[in-house]
């Protein structure tokens, strides 16, 4: 991976300066998982945040993203 996995919100925000590609998205998801773990959040807490209604993603997209986050949670050390 060409991008370091973010370990805090400032590093996550800095990812916005990079051109969007699949590798960057994977890095961001891994960062979200790491940051949630560092804040003692559970997978259920994180999934609830992903599934919360917002103006960016519709329900189908949020469900899909929730599944991806859960897979990352189970896969990452």
C-alpha positions, 0 to 999 in steps of 0.5 A: 500500500502506498498510503499509511493507515491513519491512526487519528482523525487528522491523518484521516482528514489528510487523506482527502488531499489524495486522488481517490482510488480503491487503495485509498478507500481501503486505507481509509476503511482500515484507518476507521477500524483502527481508530475505533479500536483505539477508542475502545469502540466495539464492532457493533458501535462502529456499524451503528455509526456507518448505518446512521442516516446521512446525506451521503449514502442511501440505505443500500450503500450504508448496508454494503459499507457496514459489511465491508467494515465488519470484514475489515474488523475481522481481518485486520490484526 
